[in-house]
Amino acid sequence: MIKRLQEKVISRGSLSREEALSIAEMPGSQIFSLIASANTIRDHFRGKIVGLCSIVSAKSGACSEDCAFCAQSSKSRAVLDVYPLLQKEKIIEKAVEAKESGIKRFSVVTSGRTLSGKDLASVAAIVSDVKKLGLLPCASLGLLKKEALLLLKAAGLDRYHHNLETSEGFFPRICTTHSFSDKMNTIRAAKAAGLSVCSGGIFGMGETWLDRIDMAFALKELGVESMPINFLVPIKGTALGDKGLLHPFDALKIISLFRYTLPEREVRVCGGRLQVLGEFHSLVFAAGADGMITGNYLTTSGRIPEDDLKLIAMHGFDY
C-alpha cells in the first residue's frame, strides 16, 4: 500500500481522506517503510534544500486569549517574562545574529490577540530594516485584517505566520476566546494581501488522527506555502501541563502524513522536536521535512543553529 500511495502522489494525484487515514493507521512496525517513502516524495518535489528560519519573541505575555497549550495564555499560571514590544535596535540585533548564522528567514512574533495601531507601525518599521539586512522578513502578530497586512507587505514583509493549531472540530477544546473561523479569515486576508503564508499546528494536545487529517486538508484548501509542525511540550501551569509527550514514531508519522498530503509544500519541523523525537531527531528529513525553526522558541528551548547546520550537512542537504 505504501508504494501505491507514493506512486499516486509522485504522479500528482491527491490523497483522499481515507488514504490519509490508512497512513495514520499504519502500525509502528511499518514506520521506517513509511518514512522512506515520504523521503522519496520530498526528494521528488522539494529536493535537498532545507529552509531555515529564526524567531524573536518581540512582545511577551499579557495575552487576552485562553489557548490551553500556551504559557502566555490569560489562564496560564506558568512563570515567564512579560514585556511590551521590544525596541527596534534589540530586534535588529537578533536579526543580525540570525543572518550571521546562515539563516535566511527571520520572524517577529508578538503575544496577544492582535496589535495596536502604534505597535503595528513599529513592527512595519522593523520589517523594513530586517529586509535591508538581506533577510526574508516574516511576522506572527495574531488576528489581523487585510488593511494591516497590506501595510506590512508594503514595508517589505514576505510571509505571515498564523497557525490553525488543530482541526476545526477540536479547536474549541483548546481555545474559546477566538474561533477557528477567525484564524481562517486571517489566513485568507494574508493571501489576499499577496503574502506567503506559514500555517500549521501543535500535535499531542489530545487530538485524534482524524483531527490531524482534517487540519492537513484545511491547510491544503487554504493553499499555504509552509506548514510548521510543532509537538506539545507540556508547560507546568498551563491547561495542558500534565499531558505526556507524543511517542516519537507518532511524531515521525505526522511529518510523513503532511508530506504525503501536501507534497509540494514546505513541511517545517518546529517546537518540541528535540523533546519528543529524542534519539530519532535525525530522522526528521527522512520523514519528509524540508524546513525547521532553529534557535529557541517563544517559551520553550530549541537548538543552536550550529548544531542544526551540522545535522543538515550530515544528511547531504543544503540550506
C-alpha positions in Angstrom: 0.0 0.0 0.0 2.8 2.4 0.9 4.4 2.1 -2.6 1.0 2.6 -4.3 0.3 5.8 -2.4 3.8 7.0 -3.1 3.4 6.5 -6.8 0.0 8.2 -6.7 1.4 11.3 -5.0 4.5 11.5 -7.3 2.2 11.3 -10.3 0.5 14.4 -8.8 -2.6 12.5 -7.6 -4.3 13.9 -4.5 -4.7 11.6 -1.5 -8.2 11.1 -0.3 -9.1 11.4 3.4 -9.5 7.6 3.5 -6.0 7.1 2.1 -4.6 9.6 4.6 -6.3 7.7 7.4 -4.7 4.5 6.1 -1.3 6.1 6.7 -2.3 7.2 10.2 -3.4 3.6 11.0 -0.1 2.0 9.9 1.4 0.0 12.7 4.7 1.1 14.3 6.5 -1.8 12.6 6.0 -0.1 9.2 7.2 3.3 10.3 10.6 3.0 8.5 9.0 2.0 5.3 6.6 4.9 5.6 9.3 7.5 6.2 11.5 6.1 3.4 8.6 6.7 1.1 8.0 10.2 2.4 11.7 10.9 1.9 11.3 9.9 -1.8 8.3 12.2 -2.1 10.2 15.1 -0.5 13.2 14.5 -2.7 11.0 14.5 -5.8 9.1 17.7 -5.1 11.4 19.7 -2.8 14.9 18.4 -3.4 17.6 18.6 -0.8 17.2 22.2 0.4 16.3 22.9 4.0 14.5 26.2 4.7 15.8 27.7 8.0 14.1 30.4 9.9 14.7 32.0 13.3 12.2 34.0 15.5 12.3 36.7 18.1 9.8 36.9 20.9 9.2 40.7 20.4 6.4 41.1 22.8 5.7 38.6 25.6 2.8 37.7 28.0 -0.2 39.8 29.0 -2.3 37.9 26.4 -6.1 38.1 26.5 -6.5 34.7 24.8 -7.0 31.4 26.7 -5.1 28.9 24.5 -4.7 25.8 26.6 -1.1 25.0 25.4 0.4 28.4 25.8 2.4 29.8 28.8 1.3 33.3 27.7 -2.4 32.4 28.0 -4.7 34.5 30.2 -5.4 31.4 32.2 -1.8 30.2 32.5 -0.1 30.1 35.8 3.3 29.5 34.2 6.2 31.7 35.2 7.5 33.7 32.2 8.9 37.1 31.3 6.3 39.7 30.4 7.3 42.7 28.4 5.9 45.2 25.8 7.2 45.4 22.2 11.0 45.4 22.2 12.9 48.3 20.9 13.8 48.1 17.2 17.5 48.0 17.9 17.2 44.9 20.1 15.2 43.1 17.4 17.6 44.1 14.6 20.5 42.8 16.8 18.7 39.4 16.8 18.2 39.5 13.1 21.9 40.2 12.5 22.8 37.2 14.7 20.4 35.1 12.6 22.0 36.3 9.3 25.5 35.6 10.6 24.4 32.0 11.4 23.4 31.5 7.8 19.6 31.8 8.4 17.6 33.3 5.6 14.2 34.0 7.2 13.6 36.0 10.4 10.2 36.3 12.1 8.9 38.9 14.5 6.5 37.2 16.9 4.2 39.1 19.4 1.8 37.9 22.1 -1.8 38.9 22.2 -4.9 38.7 20.1 -3.7 41.5 17.8 -1.5 44.6 17.7 -2.4 48.2 18.4 -2.0 50.7 15.6 1.1 52.1 17.3 2.8 48.7 17.6 1.8 47.7 14.1 3.5 50.8 12.8 6.6 49.9 14.9 6.7 46.4 13.5 6.3 47.7 9.9 9.5 49.8 10.5 11.3 46.8 11.9 10.2 44.7 8.9 11.7 47.3 6.6 15.0 47.2 8.4 15.1 43.4 8.5 14.6 43.3 4.7 17.5 45.8 4.3 19.8 43.2 6.0 19.1 40.8 3.1 16.8 38.5 5.2 13.3 37.4 4.3 11.1 39.1 6.9 8.2 37.2 8.5 5.8 38.0 11.2 3.3 36.4 13.6 1.2 39.1 15.1 -2.2 37.5 15.8 -5.5 38.2 14.2 -5.0 40.9 11.5 -7.2 42.2 8.8 -6.2 42.8 5.2 -5.5 46.5 5.7 -2.9 45.8 8.4 -1.4 43.0 6.3 -1.1 45.3 3.2 0.7 47.9 5.4 3.2 45.2 6.4 3.6 43.9 2.9 4.4 47.5 1.7 7.1 47.6 4.4 8.7 44.5 2.9 7.0 41.6 4.7 7.4 38.4 2.8 5.4 35.8 4.8 2.8 35.9 7.5 2.6 33.2 10.1 -0.7 32.2 11.7 -1.2 28.6 12.9 -4.6 26.9 12.7 -3.3 24.9 15.7 -5.6 21.9 15.2 -8.8 20.9 13.4 -12.0 22.9 13.4 -13.7 20.2 15.5 -11.0 20.0 18.2 -10.3 23.8 18.3 -13.0 24.7 20.9 -11.3 22.4 23.4 -8.1 24.4 23.2 -9.3 28.0 22.8 -12.6 29.8 23.5 -11.6 33.4 23.1 -11.4 33.3 19.4 -12.6 30.8 16.8 -11.3 28.6 14.1 -13.1 30.8 11.6 -11.2 33.8 13.0 -8.0 32.0 12.1 -9.1 31.0 8.7 -10.2 34.6 7.9 -6.7 35.9 8.9 -5.0 33.5 6.6 -7.3 34.3 3.8 -6.7 38.0 4.4 -2.9 37.4 4.3 -3.3 35.6 1.0 -5.5 38.4 -0.4 -2.8 40.9 0.6 -0.3 38.9 -1.6 1.7 37.5 1.3 3.1 34.0 1.5 1.6 32.1 4.5 3.1 29.8 7.1 0.4 27.9 9.0 0.4 24.6 10.8 -0.3 23.4 14.3 0.6 21.7 17.5 0.3 17.9 17.9 -0.1 15.9 21.1 -2.8 18.1 22.7 -5.3 15.2 22.8 -6.5 15.4 19.2 -7.2 12.3 17.1 -5.6 11.2 13.9 -8.8 12.4 12.1 -8.3 15.8 13.7 -4.7 15.8 12.2 -6.0 14.8 8.8 -8.8 17.5 8.9 -6.2 20.1 9.7 -3.9 19.0 6.8 -6.8 19.2 4.4 -7.8 22.6 5.7 -4.3 23.9 5.1 -4.4 22.3 1.6 -7.6 24.2 0.9 -6.1 27.5 2.0 -3.0 27.0 -0.2 -0.4 27.8 2.5 3.2 27.7 1.4 4.8 26.5 4.6 3.5 24.2 7.4 5.1 24.3 10.8 4.8 21.1 12.7 5.0 21.6 16.5 4.9 18.9 19.1 3.4 19.8 22.5 5.9 20.3 25.3 3.7 20.4 28.4 4.4 23.5 30.4 3.6 23.5 34.1 0.9 26.0 34.9 -0.9 25.7 31.6 -4.2 23.7 31.0 -2.2 21.0 29.2 0.7 21.0 31.7 0.0 17.4 32.7 -0.1 15.9 29.2 2.5 13.3 28.3 4.8 13.6 25.3 3.9 12.1 21.9 5.6 8.8 21.0 8.4 9.6 18.6 7.0 7.2 16.0 3.7 9.2 16.0 5.7 12.4 15.5 7.5 10.9 12.5 4.2 9.6 11.1 2.7 13.1 11.4 5.6 14.6 9.4 5.2 11.9 6.8 1.4 12.4 6.7 1.8 16.1 5.9 4.4 15.3 3.2 2.0 12.8 1.6 -0.9 15.2 1.8 0.8 18.4 0.7 3.8 17.1 -1.3 4.8 20.3 -3.0 4.7 22.5 0.2 7.3 23.1 2.8 7.0 20.9 5.9 8.8 22.8 8.7 9.5 21.0 12.0 9.5 23.4 14.9 8.7 23.3 18.6 9.1 20.1 20.6 11.2 18.3 18.0 14.1 17.7 20.4 12.0 16.8 23.4 9.6 14.5 21.5 11.9 12.8 19.0 14.9 12.4 21.2 17.2 9.8 19.6 15.1 9.8 16.5 15.5 13.5 15.9 18.0 13.0 13.0 15.1 11.3 11.0 13.1 14.5 10.5 14.3 14.9 6.9 13.9 11.2 6.1 10.3 11.5 7.3 9.7 14.2 4.7 10.5 17.5 6.4 12.4 20.2 4.4 12.3 23.1 6.9 12.9 23.9 10.5 13.0 26.7 13.0 16.4 26.9 14.6 17.3 28.6 17.9 14.9 29.0 20.8 11.1 29.3 20.5 8.7 31.5 22.4 8.5 29.8 25.8 10.4 26.5 25.2 14.1 25.8 24.3 15.2 24.9 20.8 18.6 24.1 19.4 21.6 26.3 18.5 21.9 27.0 14.7 25.4 25.5 14.6 24.0 22.0 15.6 21.2 22.2 13.1 23.6 23.2 10.3 25.8 20.1 11.2 22.7 17.9 11.0 21.7 19.3 7.6 25.2 18.8 6.2 25.4 15.3 7.6 22.3 14.3 5.6 23.8 15.8 2.4 21.4 18.8 2.3 21.9 22.4 1.7 20.1 25.4 3.2 
